[in-house]
Amino acid sequence: MPLVRRGTTPPPEPAVAEDRAHALEALRSADPDVRWNAARTFQNDPVGVVALAAALETEPVQRVREAIMTALMRIGTDASVKALLPYLRWQDAARRGAAIEALQSLPDAIAPFMSALLRDQDNDVRILAIELVRGMPAEQATTLLCRLLEHENHPNVCASAIDALADLGTEEALPILRACARRFAKTPFLPFAISTAIARISDTKG
């Protein structure tokens, strides 16, 4: 048996390498059924992330895109997350929705990216990031949303965060919500939303 140096990845078995080569070629096929099957071939194979990401950029058929995103989701690495995050900025609602659904299923993998997403210059990206936070454990989600509310100035972004906190917030959120209500006292819908969130959190913890 040949020795493999520590810290290096053993070369794939010939049969595995051949299967990957066929799948890579199939991802570029003119037949959507062939591309769909190829995407499924790469499920749980981290080596396929780069090829899947490249295929996703140009794939015109929705069910094939969904198969590619499902494969990335099941691989579940940081590279998978990086391949999916750009679709939060796409104008195509179907691609955005599929990407959000895939990312929501990877709360541990997306955690290192959340602080940057919640500080993104694009208001819509911050709102979508809040949807990703909803899939995280309550304590972790509360901390992230509280940090957002401490510096967020856009009323619609605040409203999304407040709505999420109403559903999953812990007592940590209460002083942050009260401070937010004072800052946005002249924005009619926010103080009411905040009072509702505070009541729901208090009832849950009471």
Summary of the structure (lengths in Angstrom):
residues: 206
radius of gyration: 21.3
end to end distance: 63.9
largest distance: 73.9
contacts: 603
relative contact order: 0.07
helix: 74%
strand: 0%
